Amino acid sequence: MKARGKMAVGATTLSFMMMLTACGSDTGSTTETTGSAAPSGGAAGAKGGKQVEISFANWISVEDGTKEAYNQLIAEFEKTHPNIKVKSIGIPFAQFKDQVLVSSAGGNPPDVTMSNQNFTPAFVGAKIADPLNDLLGGEMMSDIVDGSKAGVTFDGKVMAMPWAPHPSALFWNKTLFKKAGLDPEKPPTTWDEMIQDAKKIAALGKDEKGTPIYGIGETGASDSYTGNMLLRIAYSYGGKFVDDQGNIVYDQGTALKDALSYMKDMIGGKISPKGSMMSDLRPMFATGALGMIVDGDFGRTNFRNMSGKGAEFDKEWGVTTVPVGKTGKSETFFTEHQLVVSAGSKNKPEAAEFVKFLVSKEAMGIYHKLNGVMSSRKSIAALPEMNEDTYSKVFNEQMKSASPLPATNPKFDNAMKNSTDMIVIVTEGGKSPDEAISTVVPKIKELYKK
């Protein structure tokens, strides 16, 4: 997701701050969306029986794949909590972190904000996030999947509630596998098999319309998500980003070098497209131009919609855990959606009620049905309705080996974006992985010292 120009960011930030202080109309870059009107009543969490309005900064209300789930979630919450009304502040993902930081610093924080494992450290560092241990209670805290909980715990306090864990798994296109002479029902189980399968698919060249066919899609854009995915690849080669003391050890050993060699091989060899964002790769997979992609549990809904074939497209692809690499296990991260209650919120009890609802069995049932997302709560993840098919079982299995991103430093998101320069250096600059590492990693280490 590419950064916009300073004027555009400034304008959208101003719009966001204005919307937090007063109800307004759609500004284009941010949207205000509310659920259906609800009558006053005696719902839990409302002060003195009067209606309370809480603001919710999020990106799911402005993304086509999740708008319907968002609308149903808000409608259900306001129906069951008639004294609490939600004013939604929809912000495009690429602008999200900066706008929340600016508005909160200006004294206008949303009551609840979406987050992820890149954004939360920045929100904690800026003292925007309020500890949730007491607000949500011990029973809720003990119900969080261990890997997710580790990623939101700072100095012993849970600073964000994991919502949807989004462990990444491997999707493969059965049609392209068959055309490449591969068994369409046999996805790769090892890293080396995945590379060989990708090369065979890319060797198909172009489809009947002249569209290039790629074997696998690896992100190469200059954004923090690409940095996360490079780190995931390095983990498959046995690497680490930081040691137990938080010191950067990304350049130690051969894992990062191996990961960059893999990226150079895939992108330089036209096995994977160059400079792509996930928003580029997903429609390529959905239209048969990409043999494999590592993506989250919302993939099924996205691919159905993007293909134009709906559920019929399910016959053309499969999903499996990420192939085993050098470590001997399926390496992936929780790239999860999280929920933060703002430290500056004047409606913390109501904000907590909203968070509790969004991670409840009822809400996750809606979200899972419409978008295939899993739950970060142990009790809900184990429910039969969350394991009703092979798709759900794969992602629940992937959660067992998923790691939290090593993101406790507030500069982690910036570090991940900076690390993408290494991909550019080896794929476009013609330099070696060693040269890329020696150029970029010292800058990341310096960033962490500031």
HUFEN-V969470 format. One record per helix or strand of 3 or more residues. SS is the DSSP state (H for helix, E for strand). FROM is the first residue (numbers start at 1). TO is the last residue. If there is no record, write none. Layout:
ss = {SS/SS}
from = {FROM/FROM}
to = {TO/TO}
This chain:
ss = {H/E/H/E/H/H/E/H/E/H/H/H/H/E/E/H/H/H/H/H/E/H/H/E/E/E/H/H/H/H/H/H/H}
from = {6/30/47/52/60/67/84/93/112/119/133/138/146/161/169/174/191/224/255/278/292/299/310/317/332/337/348/361/378/384/390/412/433}
to = {21/34/49/58/62/80/91/105/116/125/136/142/151/164/173/179/202/236/268/286/295/307/316/320/334/342/358/371/381/386/401/427/449}
